[in-house]
């Protein structure tokens, strides 16, 4: 959905999607909308290899939670680094929602973060980060902050609320009982 909307507005849209059924939807939406989308049907992480995509049975969510296949029906997906997929291209805006694997994906995007410093819209849950990346959620946010990003909470009302720190964001997640959406914008130029 986001890639097609970006392409409709004239952006060079790059989509990375690990779930096969979602890839079909992206391609069909792009064809129907008559826009070009560069699609990478894989998962992004901090290393090459493969992982198992645990797929929800009641919605389109899928998450990387393990690297060993447990049965013949498991979805095994290739892993790549965002830095390699992006290459020397400039990225202005990035939307990332990969069910807790965001930290690992951003580790594989270090060069792009240093060079482009894109605006980032990310889903955030401390529990998901622990389950998907194996780190406390604060580690993910602190990693991005070292590139000079300021963090705002995207409230359901549509308002932006500057975050006072990761403790405030984690408390809001606990209070709501689910994730929050965050907007990260470059503030000052820092070398990590």
C-alpha positions as CSV (number, residue, x, y, z in Angstrom):
1,X,0.0,0.0,0.0
2,X,2.7,2.5,1.0
3,X,4.9,1.7,-2.0
4,X,2.1,2.2,-4.5
5,X,1.0,5.5,-2.9
6,X,4.6,6.8,-3.0
7,X,5.0,5.7,-6.7
8,X,1.7,7.5,-7.5
9,X,3.2,10.7,-6.2
10,X,6.3,10.3,-8.4
11,X,8.7,8.7,-6.0
12,X,11.0,5.8,-6.9
13,X,9.4,3.2,-4.7
14,X,11.3,0.2,-3.4
15,X,9.3,-2.5,-1.6
16,X,10.9,-5.3,0.5
17,X,8.4,-8.0,1.5
18,X,9.0,-11.4,2.8
19,X,5.5,-12.9,2.7
20,X,4.7,-14.4,-0.7
21,X,1.0,-13.5,-0.6
22,X,1.8,-9.8,0.1
23,X,4.2,-9.8,-2.8
24,X,1.4,-10.8,-5.1
25,X,-0.8,-8.0,-3.7
26,X,2.0,-5.4,-4.2
27,X,2.5,-6.5,-7.8
28,X,-1.2,-6.5,-8.6
29,X,-1.7,-3.1,-7.0
30,X,1.2,-1.6,-8.9
31,X,-0.1,-3.1,-12.2
32,X,-3.6,-1.8,-11.5
33,X,-2.3,1.6,-10.6
34,X,0.1,1.6,-13.5
35,X,3.1,2.6,-11.5
36,X,6.6,1.0,-11.3
37,X,7.6,-0.7,-8.1
38,X,11.0,-2.3,-7.4
39,X,10.1,-5.4,-5.4
40,X,12.5,-7.5,-3.4
41,X,10.7,-10.7,-2.2
42,X,12.9,-11.4,0.8
43,X,13.6,-10.2,4.4
44,X,16.1,-7.7,5.5
45,X,18.4,-8.2,8.4
46,X,22.0,-7.7,9.6
47,X,23.4,-10.8,7.8
48,X,22.9,-13.0,4.8
49,X,21.3,-16.4,5.1
50,X,17.8,-17.4,5.7
51,X,15.1,-17.4,8.4
52,X,11.7,-18.9,9.0
53,X,8.8,-16.6,8.6
54,X,6.1,-17.4,11.2
55,X,2.9,-16.5,9.5
56,X,-0.3,-15.5,11.4
57,X,-3.3,-17.5,10.4
58,X,-5.9,-14.7,11.1
59,X,-4.2,-11.7,9.4
60,X,-1.4,-10.7,7.0
61,X,1.3,-10.4,9.7
62,X,4.4,-12.5,9.6
63,X,7.5,-12.4,11.8
64,X,11.0,-13.8,11.8
65,X,11.3,-15.6,15.1
66,X,13.7,-18.4,14.3
67,X,16.4,-19.6,11.8
68,X,15.7,-23.3,12.0
69,X,12.8,-24.8,10.0
70,X,10.5,-27.0,12.1
71,X,8.4,-28.6,9.4
72,X,8.1,-28.9,5.7
73,X,5.3,-26.3,5.7
74,X,7.5,-23.5,7.1
75,X,8.1,-20.4,5.0
76,X,11.8,-20.1,4.6
77,X,12.9,-16.6,3.3
78,X,16.3,-15.3,2.1
79,X,17.9,-12.5,4.2
80,X,19.7,-9.5,2.7
81,X,21.2,-6.2,3.9
82,X,19.3,-3.0,3.1
83,X,22.7,-1.4,2.4
84,X,23.2,-3.8,-0.5
85,X,19.7,-3.5,-1.9
86,X,19.8,0.3,-1.8
87,X,23.4,0.7,-3.1
88,X,24.3,4.3,-3.8
89,X,20.7,5.5,-4.3
90,X,19.4,8.2,-2.1
91,X,16.5,7.3,0.2
92,X,14.3,10.2,1.5
93,X,11.6,8.3,3.4
94,X,11.5,4.8,4.8
95,X,8.5,2.9,6.3
96,X,9.4,-0.2,8.3
97,X,7.0,-2.6,10.0
98,X,8.6,-6.0,10.4
99,X,7.2,-7.3,13.6
100,X,10.2,-6.7,15.9
101,X,13.0,-7.4,13.4
102,X,13.5,-3.7,12.8
103,X,16.7,-3.4,14.9
104,X,18.4,-6.2,12.9
105,X,17.2,-4.7,9.6
106,X,18.6,-1.3,10.6
107,X,21.9,-2.8,11.5
108,X,22.1,-3.9,7.9
109,X,21.3,-0.3,6.8
110,X,24.0,1.5,8.6
111,X,25.7,3.0,5.5
112,X,22.3,4.2,4.2
113,X,21.4,5.8,7.6
114,X,24.7,7.6,7.7
115,X,24.6,8.8,4.1
116,X,20.9,9.5,3.5
117,X,19.4,10.1,7.0
118,X,15.9,9.4,5.7
119,X,12.7,10.2,7.6
120,X,11.7,6.9,9.2
121,X,8.2,5.8,10.0
122,X,8.4,2.7,12.2
123,X,6.2,0.4,14.2
124,X,7.6,-0.1,17.7
125,X,6.9,-2.5,20.5
126,X,9.5,-3.4,23.1
127,X,8.1,-6.9,23.3
128,X,8.3,-7.4,19.6
129,X,11.9,-6.1,19.5
130,X,12.9,-8.6,22.2
131,X,11.2,-11.5,20.4
132,X,12.2,-10.6,16.8
133,X,15.7,-9.0,17.3
134,X,16.7,-10.4,20.6
135,X,17.3,-7.0,22.2
136,X,15.3,-4.7,24.5
137,X,13.3,-2.2,22.5
138,X,15.3,0.7,23.8
139,X,18.4,-0.7,22.0
140,X,16.6,-0.2,18.7
141,X,15.7,3.4,19.4
142,X,19.1,4.3,20.9
143,X,20.7,2.8,17.7
144,X,18.7,5.2,15.6
145,X,19.3,8.2,17.9
146,X,23.0,7.9,17.5
147,X,22.5,9.0,13.8
148,X,20.9,12.2,15.1
149,X,17.3,11.3,14.9
150,X,14.5,12.9,17.0
151,X,11.6,10.7,17.9
152,X,7.9,11.6,17.9
153,X,5.0,9.4,18.7
154,X,2.3,9.3,16.1
155,X,-0.9,9.4,18.1
156,X,-4.1,7.7,16.9
157,X,-5.6,11.2,16.6
158,X,-3.0,12.1,13.9
159,X,-1.0,14.4,16.2
160,X,2.7,14.1,16.7
161,X,4.0,14.1,20.3
162,X,7.8,14.5,20.7
163,X,9.0,11.6,22.8
164,X,10.8,12.5,26.1
165,X,12.8,9.2,25.9
166,X,12.4,5.4,25.4
167,X,10.9,5.0,28.9
168,X,8.0,7.2,27.9
169,X,7.5,5.2,24.7
170,X,7.7,1.8,26.4
171,X,5.2,3.0,29.1
172,X,2.8,4.1,26.3
173,X,3.0,0.7,24.7
174,X,2.3,-1.0,28.0
175,X,-0.6,1.3,28.7
176,X,-2.1,0.8,25.2
177,X,-1.4,-3.0,25.2
178,X,0.0,-2.9,21.7
179,X,2.6,-1.1,19.5
180,X,3.0,2.6,18.8
181,X,3.9,4.2,15.5
182,X,7.0,6.5,15.6
183,X,8.2,9.2,13.3
184,X,12.0,9.7,13.3
185,X,13.4,12.8,11.7
186,X,17.0,13.8,11.4
187,X,17.7,16.7,13.8
188,X,21.5,17.3,14.0
189,X,24.3,15.9,12.0
190,X,26.1,13.3,14.0
191,X,28.7,10.7,13.1
192,X,27.9,7.4,14.8
